[in-house]
Amino acid sequence: MIKKTLWTATLSFCLLASGVASAAVDSTSNDDTVTKNLNKVLVDTFKSQPDSVAESVIAGLYQVMYGTEIVYLSADGKYFISGDLLNLKTRENMTEVSQRSVRKKMVDDFETEMVTFKAKDEKHVLRVFTDIDCGYCAKLHREMKDINALGITVQYMAFPRAGLNSPSYDKIVSVWCADDQQSAMTKSKNRQAVASKTCANPVKAQYELGQALGVNGTPALLTESGQLIPGYMPADRLLATLEQAKPKTVFNQ
């Protein structure tokens, strides 16, 4: 995944240097034709197919997605805008709204490989990128009983901050490979030894997913709508945040 600052700098340079403006798209064409032509402009420029090109909420301005990175391109292919698109009336960040749906889809693919602490009366599901050696991750886990009691199911994903060749990676692999993952997770968060064990596991893939989503610290919290929230929150604040961030219909389209 290209980091946003690197991507926008590269895009700016390439559009100017390659003369993309000379390959201007006929913006009076129908939407399918414009989208097809903009795809060609992007592929010709970057030798890479975007994940999607679609008209944004502003007529004549198209949203281009590479993973969770978003820029905007004019219908004629001449100009691009890097930055967030805001609705001044509703105060919604439309760029973030689009990113949330993509994050959710990417994470949903890993649902069967998460370590889950399920609430008896489930009202919300919170995905958490976690690291065994993270103090605030341990603090969050110590409140698991309270979190579950509020109707919040927690699904853990692995994100060893020190990288894939580190003791943190080995520890979290042992948790995922344990016969009782929940017990192993709780022991590890309490700084108790967990038997060293290896197996086929999703730790590397989940770590790379976190990087692709922009996770750079733990715990990183992902709401049901796909909102990514960095850092620890106590149980009561978690509930208030999840209530406020309930998915809207647009996220499920």
Secondary structure, DSSP 8 states (H G I E B T S, - for coil): ---HHHHHHHHHHHHHHTTGGGG---TTS-HHHHHHHHHHHHHHHHSS--SEEEE-SSTTEEEEEETTEEEEEETTSS-EE-S--EETTTTEEHHHHHHHHHHHHHHHTTGGGSEEE--TT--EEEEEEE-TT-HHHHHHHHTHHHHHHTTEEEEEEE--TT-SSSHHHHHHHHHHHSSSHHHHHHHHHTT--------S-SHHHHHHHHHHHT--SSSEEE-TT--EEES---HHHHHHHHHHT---GGGG-
